[in-house]
């Protein structure tokens, strides 16, 4: 068992409160000598328990303290005999006032104090363990929520990929490859165009990430004039996913330019990244 296991097992609290078995106590004492952090944890627990008991303690009346001291002193001096222990004693509290105390009451008071101290110790131990379990539960709950969120993201991603695959496999779809222009030779994009339904889908295979405030825009060249087909964003998630663009029933060419965010009414020709004609 490593140091962290000793610290989180609850054995330290049991050891400090003297509730650990002899075997557990011996095992922990070996760990104290072996791991400085365990020794520190034991000392911190001891100090914390003492502090907790002090905070929860109730100061008894002065007369109770005086009576207990008197009783202990009498017993040590041998002043009480077997018969006297059962008799009621009269102890003067203040001048003119007498307090009657029996032996059975004295032992009941001592037992009550011991029970109170034991209760405080157990309360401290269970309070510390509850706090530890609460922290573990919260961490587990957070981890579970994170896993659930990631699972939803992966599920959505798979659904998008399956939808894209269905479109690509559709025999009514025409594939239009758009290789990079001379200015951007490594760029590549693909249009999937259904002439019957006029639907257009775009896959940004390889386009550089645009600068801030910039956005890519798809164009269809119809009768020699550019027609806006919509703007789109790119990321590692969209590289293999088809994005639905505006519909067109006839096009001689498709092209992509880089424009200001939101698009432009006319293409910026020196910012044309890819272009391709339907076969």
Secondary structure, DSSP 8 states (H G I E B T S, - for coil): --HHHHHHSSHHHHHHTT-S-HHHHHHHHHHHHH-HHHHHHHHHHHHHHHHHHHHH-----HHHHHHHHHHHHHHHTT---HHHHHS-EEEEEETTEEEEE-HHHHHHHHHHHHHHHHHHHHHHHHHHHHHHHHHHHHHHHHHHHHHHHHHHHHHHHHHHHHHHHHHHH-TT-EEEEEEE-STTTT-EEEEEEETTTTEEEEEEEE-----TTEEEEEEEEETTEEEEEEEE---TTTTTS-EE----S--SEEEEEEEETT--SS--GGGEEEEE---
